[in-house]
Amino acid sequence: MPQTSESSESSSDGKRPGTIQSVSIAARFLRALANAEEPLALAELARRTSAGRSTAHRYMQSLVKEGLATQDPASGFYDLGPTALSVGIAALKRTDAVEIAARHMKDLAGRVAASAGVAIWTERGPTLVRWYRSAYFSISSVGLGDILPVDNSACGHVFQAFLPANQIEVARRLQPRAFRGKPPSEQTLDQIRTTFRSKFTSHLLPEITGQAVPVFDAQQEIACAMTTVTNLGQISNPKDAEALFETAREVARETGGFTLRG
């Protein structure tokens, strides 16, 4: 790799204090390759990283030497190398989507007027494995270990949108009659697949809204759902209404799952 030097304390030159500049620059090239849908030419790499062509060439040759990148001998294009793949696989093995989601939801419950939780899918339906009561708002009837309705909850609809129908039907049959409602239409499920969100208002208590968003693992399969329960009348900041969705974006960046749109 190019000679390393510690950055100065000043941020005016774009360097981050306490970092090795050449490592930070190399990371920019690796991110560019990771975010690309196909191998990149040197000129395109330089453009995407805001680097000069000579700088891009030096760094890419160093990355190729270390196995973090490869260069096609015919086209000269660059792509991620076998070492980068090994590092990525090792990181995926250490990634626990539920724990990542739980950490973010605990923080969310402390910031907005909403109780927050994480649900996984079991044979009986969505089951809360994490539940954090908000200091500003809470519902005593919802708690850790509770199983949520398949058809009458935002979590239930989210799981229905991304799981095989036969799994859903097994849980539906096992749930008590009081839970059962009208299954969502295919149009409703398609909308959830497009927007990555589901919302129910006043289905349990007046003015109470439940929201849910999916969390995907690196194989792009649903790993869990993040959910909030709140009183719409207690939301004074419009951004709070979108807080769950923004939190889901942060979780997606850590799990390697789908980046939520919308």
Contacts in CASP RR format, 6 or more apart in sequence:
PFRMAT RR
TARGET T0000
AUTHOR 0000-0000-0000
METHOD contacts of the structure
MODEL  1
MPQTSESSESSSDGKRPGTIQSVSIAARFLRALANAEEPLALAELARRTS
AGRSTAHRYMQSLVKEGLATQDPASGFYDLGPTALSVGIAALKRTDAVEI
AARHMKDLAGRVAASAGVAIWTERGPTLVRWYRSAYFSISSVGLGDILPV
DNSACGHVFQAFLPANQIEVARRLQPRAFRGKPPSEQTLDQIRTTFRSKF
TSHLLPEITGQAVPVFDAQQEIACAMTTVTNLGQISNPKDAEALFETARE
VARETGGFTLRG
1 22 0 8 1.000
1 23 0 8 1.000
1 26 0 8 1.000
1 59 0 8 1.000
1 62 0 8 1.000
1 66 0 8 1.000
2 22 0 8 1.000
2 58 0 8 1.000
2 59 0 8 1.000
2 62 0 8 1.000
3 22 0 8 1.000
4 20 0 8 1.000
4 21 0 8 1.000
4 22 0 8 1.000
4 23 0 8 1.000
5 20 0 8 1.000
5 21 0 8 1.000
5 22 0 8 1.000
6 18 0 8 1.000
6 19 0 8 1.000
6 20 0 8 1.000
6 21 0 8 1.000
7 13 0 8 1.000
7 15 0 8 1.000
7 16 0 8 1.000
7 17 0 8 1.000
7 18 0 8 1.000
7 19 0 8 1.000
7 20 0 8 1.000
7 21 0 8 1.000
7 24 0 8 1.000
8 15 0 8 1.000
8 17 0 8 1.000
9 17 0 8 1.000
11 17 0 8 1.000
15 21 0 8 1.000
15 24 0 8 1.000
16 24 0 8 1.000
22 59 0 8 1.000
25 49 0 8 1.000
25 51 0 8 1.000
25 55 0 8 1.000
25 59 0 8 1.000
26 59 0 8 1.000
26 62 0 8 1.000
26 63 0 8 1.000
26 68 0 8 1.000
28 49 0 8 1.000
28 51 0 8 1.000
29 45 0 8 1.000
29 49 0 8 1.000
29 51 0 8 1.000
29 56 0 8 1.000
29 59 0 8 1.000
29 60 0 8 1.000
29 63 0 8 1.000
29 69 0 8 1.000
30 63 0 8 1.000
30 68 0 8 1.000
30 69 0 8 1.000
30 80 0 8 1.000
30 84 0 8 1.000
32 40 0 8 1.000
32 45 0 8 1.000
32 48 0 8 1.000
32 49 0 8 1.000
33 40 0 8 1.000
33 45 0 8 1.000
33 69 0 8 1.000
33 78 0 8 1.000
33 79 0 8 1.000
33 80 0 8 1.000
33 84 0 8 1.000
34 80 0 8 1.000
34 84 0 8 1.000
36 48 0 8 1.000
39 72 0 8 1.000
39 75 0 8 1.000
39 77 0 8 1.000
39 78 0 8 1.000
39 79 0 8 1.000
40 48 0 8 1.000
40 77 0 8 1.000
40 78 0 8 1.000
40 79 0 8 1.000
41 75 0 8 1.000
41 76 0 8 1.000
41 77 0 8 1.000
41 78 0 8 1.000
42 53 0 8 1.000
42 56 0 8 1.000
42 57 0 8 1.000
42 60 0 8 1.000
42 76 0 8 1.000
42 78 0 8 1.000
43 53 0 8 1.000
45 51 0 8 1.000
45 56 0 8 1.000
45 60 0 8 1.000
45 78 0 8 1.000
46 52 0 8 1.000
46 53 0 8 1.000
46 55 0 8 1.000
46 56 0 8 1.000
49 56 0 8 1.000
51 59 0 8 1.000
60 69 0 8 1.000
60 71 0 8 1.000
60 78 0 8 1.000
63 69 0 8 1.000
64 70 0 8 1.000
64 71 0 8 1.000
64 78 0 8 1.000
66 83 0 8 1.000
67 81 0 8 1.000
67 82 0 8 1.000
67 83 0 8 1.000
67 84 0 8 1.000
68 80 0 8 1.000
68 81 0 8 1.000
68 83 0 8 1.000
68 84 0 8 1.000
69 78 0 8 1.000
69 79 0 8 1.000
69 80 0 8 1.000
69 81 0 8 1.000
69 84 0 8 1.000
70 78 0 8 1.000
70 79 0 8 1.000
70 80 0 8 1.000
70 81 0 8 1.000
70 82 0 8 1.000
71 77 0 8 1.000
71 78 0 8 1.000
72 78 0 8 1.000
72 79 0 8 1.000
92 218 0 8 1.000
92 256 0 8 1.000
95 217 0 8 1.000
95 218 0 8 1.000
95 254 0 8 1.000
95 255 0 8 1.000
95 256 0 8 1.000
97 215 0 8 1.000
97 216 0 8 1.000
97 217 0 8 1.000
97 223 0 8 1.000
97 224 0 8 1.000
97 251 0 8 1.000
97 255 0 8 1.000
98 118 0 8 1.000
98 120 0 8 1.000
98 129 0 8 1.000
98 130 0 8 1.000
98 215 0 8 1.000
98 223 0 8 1.000
98 224 0 8 1.000
100 215 0 8 1.000
100 251 0 8 1.000
100 254 0 8 1.000
100 255 0 8 1.000
101 118 0 8 1.000
101 130 0 8 1.000
101 215 0 8 1.000
101 223 0 8 1.000
101 224 0 8 1.000
101 226 0 8 1.000
101 251 0 8 1.000
101 255 0 8 1.000
102 117 0 8 1.000
102 118 0 8 1.000
102 129 0 8 1.000
102 130 0 8 1.000
104 226 0 8 1.000
104 247 0 8 1.000
104 250 0 8 1.000
104 251 0 8 1.000
105 116 0 8 1.000
105 117 0 8 1.000
105 118 0 8 1.000
105 130 0 8 1.000
105 132 0 8 1.000
105 226 0 8 1.000
105 247 0 8 1.000
106 116 0 8 1.000
106 130 0 8 1.000
106 132 0 8 1.000
107 247 0 8 1.000
108 114 0 8 1.000
108 116 0 8 1.000
108 132 0 8 1.000
108 228 0 8 1.000
108 243 0 8 1.000
108 244 0 8 1.000
108 247 0 8 1.000
109 115 0 8 1.000
109 116 0 8 1.000
109 117 0 8 1.000
109 132 0 8 1.000
109 133 0 8 1.000
109 134 0 8 1.000
109 135 0 8 1.000
110 132 0 8 1.000
110 134 0 8 1.000
110 135 0 8 1.000
110 136 0 8 1.000
111 243 0 8 1.000
112 134 0 8 1.000
112 136 0 8 1.000
112 228 0 8 1.000
112 230 0 8 1.000
112 235 0 8 1.000
112 237 0 8 1.000
112 240 0 8 1.000
112 243 0 8 1.000
113 134 0 8 1.000
113 136 0 8 1.000
113 137 0 8 1.000
113 230 0 8 1.000
113 231 0 8 1.000
113 234 0 8 1.000
113 235 0 8 1.000
113 236 0 8 1.000
113 240 0 8 1.000
114 134 0 8 1.000
114 136 0 8 1.000
114 137 0 8 1.000
114 228 0 8 1.000
114 229 0 8 1.000
114 230 0 8 1.000
114 240 0 8 1.000
114 243 0 8 1.000
114 244 0 8 1.000
115 131 0 8 1.000
115 132 0 8 1.000
115 133 0 8 1.000
115 134 0 8 1.000
115 137 0 8 1.000
115 138 0 8 1.000
115 139 0 8 1.000
115 142 0 8 1.000
115 228 0 8 1.000
115 229 0 8 1.000
115 230 0 8 1.000
116 131 0 8 1.000
116 132 0 8 1.000
116 134 0 8 1.000
116 226 0 8 1.000
116 227 0 8 1.000
116 228 0 8 1.000
116 229 0 8 1.000
116 244 0 8 1.000
117 128 0 8 1.000
117 130 0 8 1.000
117 131 0 8 1.000
117 132 0 8 1.000
117 226 0 8 1.000
117 227 0 8 1.000
117 228 0 8 1.000
118 128 0 8 1.000
118 129 0 8 1.000
118 130 0 8 1.000
118 215 0 8 1.000
118 224 0 8 1.000
118 225 0 8 1.000
118 226 0 8 1.000
118 227 0 8 1.000
119 126 0 8 1.000
119 127 0 8 1.000
119 128 0 8 1.000
119 129 0 8 1.000
119 148 0 8 1.000
119 155 0 8 1.000
119 212 0 8 1.000
119 224 0 8 1.000
119 225 0 8 1.000
119 226 0 8 1.000
119 227 0 8 1.000
120 126 0 8 1.000
120 127 0 8 1.000
120 129 0 8 1.000
120 223 0 8 1.000
120 224 0 8 1.000
120 225 0 8 1.000
121 127 0 8 1.000
121 159 0 8 1.000
121 163 0 8 1.000
121 167 0 8 1.000
121 171 0 8 1.000
121 222 0 8 1.000
121 224 0 8 1.000
122 147 0 8 1.000
122 171 0 8 1.000
123 170 0 8 1.000
123 171 0 8 1.000
123 174 0 8 1.000
124 147 0 8 1.000
124 171 0 8 1.000
124 174 0 8 1.000
124 175 0 8 1.000
125 147 0 8 1.000
125 148 0 8 1.000
125 150 0 8 1.000
125 156 0 8 1.000
125 159 0 8 1.000
125 171 0 8 1.000
125 174 0 8 1.000
125 175 0 8 1.000
126 147 0 8 1.000
126 148 0 8 1.000
126 150 0 8 1.000
126 153 0 8 1.000
126 155 0 8 1.000
126 156 0 8 1.000
126 159 0 8 1.000
126 225 0 8 1.000
127 145 0 8 1.000
127 146 0 8 1.000
127 147 0 8 1.000
127 148 0 8 1.000
128 142 0 8 1.000
128 143 0 8 1.000
128 144 0 8 1.000
128 145 0 8 1.000
128 146 0 8 1.000
128 147 0 8 1.000
128 148 0 8 1.000
129 144 0 8 1.000
129 145 0 8 1.000
129 224 0 8 1.000
130 144 0 8 1.000
131 142 0 8 1.000
131 143 0 8 1.000
131 144 0 8 1.000
131 145 0 8 1.000
131 146 0 8 1.000
134 230 0 8 1.000
136 234 0 8 1.000
137 229 0 8 1.000
137 230 0 8 1.000
137 231 0 8 1.000
137 234 0 8 1.000
139 205 0 8 1.000
139 208 0 8 1.000
139 229 0 8 1.000
141 204 0 8 1.000
142 229 0 8 1.000
147 175 0 8 1.000
148 155 0 8 1.000
148 156 0 8 1.000
149 156 0 8 1.000
149 175 0 8 1.000
149 179 0 8 1.000
149 180 0 8 1.000
149 181 0 8 1.000
150 156 0 8 1.000
150 159 0 8 1.000
150 160 0 8 1.000
150 168 0 8 1.000
150 171 0 8 1.000
150 172 0 8 1.000
150 175 0 8 1.000
150 179 0 8 1.000
150 180 0 8 1.000
151 157 0 8 1.000
151 172 0 8 1.000
151 179 0 8 1.000
151 180 0 8 1.000
151 181 0 8 1.000
151 182 0 8 1.000
151 183 0 8 1.000
151 184 0 8 1.000
152 179 0 8 1.000
152 180 0 8 1.000
152 181 0 8 1.000
152 200 0 8 1.000
152 203 0 8 1.000
153 200 0 8 1.000
153 203 0 8 1.000
153 210 0 8 1.000
153 212 0 8 1.000
154 198 0 8 1.000
154 199 0 8 1.000
154 200 0 8 1.000
154 210 0 8 1.000
154 211 0 8 1.000
154 212 0 8 1.000
154 227 0 8 1.000
155 198 0 8 1.000
155 212 0 8 1.000
155 225 0 8 1.000
155 227 0 8 1.000
156 198 0 8 1.000
156 212 0 8 1.000
156 225 0 8 1.000
157 184 0 8 1.000
157 188 0 8 1.000
157 189 0 8 1.000
157 192 0 8 1.000
157 198 0 8 1.000
157 200 0 8 1.000
157 212 0 8 1.000
158 192 0 8 1.000
158 197 0 8 1.000
158 198 0 8 1.000
158 212 0 8 1.000
158 213 0 8 1.000
158 214 0 8 1.000
158 222 0 8 1.000
158 225 0 8 1.000
159 168 0 8 1.000
159 214 0 8 1.000
159 222 0 8 1.000
159 225 0 8 1.000
160 168 0 8 1.000
160 183 0 8 1.000
160 184 0 8 1.000
160 189 0 8 1.000
161 189 0 8 1.000
161 190 0 8 1.000
161 192 0 8 1.000
161 193 0 8 1.000
161 198 0 8 1.000
161 214 0 8 1.000
162 193 0 8 1.000
162 214 0 8 1.000
162 221 0 8 1.000
162 222 0 8 1.000
163 222 0 8 1.000
172 180 0 8 1.000
172 183 0 8 1.000
192 198 0 8 1.000
195 261 0 8 1.000
195 262 0 8 1.000
196 213 0 8 1.000
196 214 0 8 1.000
196 245 0 8 1.000
196 248 0 8 1.000
196 258 0 8 1.000
196 260 0 8 1.000
196 261 0 8 1.000
196 262 0 8 1.000
197 211 0 8 1.000
197 212 0 8 1.000
197 213 0 8 1.000
197 244 0 8 1.000
197 245 0 8 1.000
198 211 0 8 1.000
198 212 0 8 1.000
198 213 0 8 1.000
199 209 0 8 1.000
199 210 0 8 1.000
199 211 0 8 1.000
199 212 0 8 1.000
200 209 0 8 1.000
200 210 0 8 1.000
200 211 0 8 1.000
201 207 0 8 1.000
201 208 0 8 1.000
201 209 0 8 1.000
201 210 0 8 1.000
201 232 0 8 1.000
202 208 0 8 1.000
202 209 0 8 1.000
207 231 0 8 1.000
207 232 0 8 1.000
207 233 0 8 1.000
208 229 0 8 1.000
208 230 0 8 1.000
208 231 0 8 1.000
208 232 0 8 1.000
209 229 0 8 1.000
209 230 0 8 1.000
209 231 0 8 1.000
209 232 0 8 1.000
210 227 0 8 1.000
210 228 0 8 1.000
210 229 0 8 1.000
210 230 0 8 1.000
211 227 0 8 1.000
211 228 0 8 1.000
211 230 0 8 1.000
211 244 0 8 1.000
212 225 0 8 1.000
212 226 0 8 1.000
212 227 0 8 1.000
212 228 0 8 1.000
213 225 0 8 1.000
213 226 0 8 1.000
213 227 0 8 1.000
213 244 0 8 1.000
213 245 0 8 1.000
213 248 0 8 1.000
213 260 0 8 1.000
214 222 0 8 1.000
214 224 0 8 1.000
214 225 0 8 1.000
214 248 0 8 1.000
215 222 0 8 1.000
215 223 0 8 1.000
215 224 0 8 1.000
215 225 0 8 1.000
215 226 0 8 1.000
215 248 0 8 1.000
215 251 0 8 1.000
215 252 0 8 1.000
215 255 0 8 1.000
215 257 0 8 1.000
216 222 0 8 1.000
216 223 0 8 1.000
216 252 0 8 1.000
216 255 0 8 1.000
216 256 0 8 1.000
216 257 0 8 1.000
216 258 0 8 1.000
217 223 0 8 1.000
217 255 0 8 1.000
217 256 0 8 1.000
217 257 0 8 1.000
218 255 0 8 1.000
218 256 0 8 1.000
218 257 0 8 1.000
220 257 0 8 1.000
220 258 0 8 1.000
223 255 0 8 1.000
226 244 0 8 1.000
226 247 0 8 1.000
226 248 0 8 1.000
226 251 0 8 1.000
227 244 0 8 1.000
228 243 0 8 1.000
228 244 0 8 1.000
235 241 0 8 1.000
245 260 0 8 1.000
245 262 0 8 1.000
248 260 0 8 1.000
249 259 0 8 1.000
249 260 0 8 1.000
252 258 0 8 1.000
252 259 0 8 1.000
252 260 0 8 1.000
253 259 0 8 1.000
END
